[in-house]
Amino acid sequence: MNMIQLEQTKNHYLLTIPQALMTRAKKIKPRQWDPLGLVWKYPRNKDTYELLINEFENDVEKVEITAPRNAQEDQSELLTKQNKVIENLEKKVSSLESSLSLVENQRDQYLSSVIQLTARVDYLKNDSSDLEKSINKITKQCIGDNHYLSSVIEEIDFDLMLPINLQTKLEKILKSKLKGHKHTNNIVELIHACKDQDLLSVDAIHLLHGIRRQRNLFAHDAIDPKTRLMRVIFVIAAFSLVSSEL
């Protein structure tokens, strides 16, 4: 059994060594003899660590002592741990945001379905077929039977989803009118782009914004039910008036 042993505590290194080799222990300073533990005690610091290793490394089966880390190393390790925690939290936030976005999209889809069903029910409750024919006839007269937008009225159902569906058609028409101009699907930006290029008159711009506002009201079901039909008529009228510039 090896009679030389090196151990450590939080603040000290402990050396167990035979009496015959005591002079080797005394070579390392500062030191203190512990009569109760029968060990030599040395302060746990980098200098003492190196002295003990240089003197006794070949005399022990396995070096159990370690050099104390400096404050910079501790701070570096702390920062590494903190950065890891932050990274994990950011991933959780990203995941939650993704889940929230999915839920919001599902909510919008459900709301849209509810609005469409409500609109269909309201439409069926009101015998408006004759009114629809009359309005379609007047609209085509305003637009012109040979105008390419005349077919848009035929393609869109005369119901309470008309303001929403008509804006979708308008977005495609405005994109075509801009001819490759860099734009987005946002109706407001499309209108502004047409305005900036003097493609539409001030009156047409106002009419398009009017259609956009009515579409938003219908999409969020933020209107008085008694005014719905008249708002649909207003949207058709605005579309008819602006068609001459599209």
C-alpha positions, 0 to 999 in steps of 0.5 A: 500500500502506498503510504503517501496520499494526497487529498483535498477539501474546499480550502486545503490540500491534505498530505499523508506521508511517513515520518521518514519522508517528513523533510519532503513535506516540509519543503512545501510552504506554507504548511501546517501540521494537523495532529488530529488528522495526522496530515500536513495541511496546505492552502488550496491554491495554484502555487501549492498545487503545482509544488505538491504535484511536482514533488509527489506525482510519481509517489501516488497511485492516482492524483486526486487533487485538482487546482482551484479554478480562478474567478474568470473560469467560474464566470465563464462557466456561469455565462455558458450555463446562462446562455444555455438557459437563454437558448432553451427559453428562446426555443420554448418561446419560438415553439409557443409563438408557432403554436399560437400562430396555428391557433390564431389561423384556426380561429380565423378559419372558424370565424370565416366559416361561421360568417359564411354560414351566417351570411348564407342563412340570412340570404336564404331568409331574405327573398332577394333574387329579384333584387339581385337580378336588378342590381346585376343588370344595373351594375353591368349597364354601369360597367358595360357589357363588353368590359372584362370586369362585367364577368366578375359580377356574374362570378360572385354570388350576391350574398353577404360574403360578396364584400370579402370575395370582391376584394380578393378579385380586386387584389388580383386586378390591381396586381395585374395593373401594376405589371411586375411592380414589387408589391405584396398581397396587402390591399392597402399597399396595392392601392398606394402603389397604384396611387404613386404611379398615377394609375388611378384617380383620387375618386377611384382611390377613395372608392377602393378604400371604401370597399376595403373598409366594408370588407373588413367590417364584414370579415370581423362581423362588426356591423349592424345586421340591418345594414348588411344588405345596403352595405353589399349594394354599396360595395357593388356600386363602388366597384361599378364606379371604379371599373372604368379605371381598371 
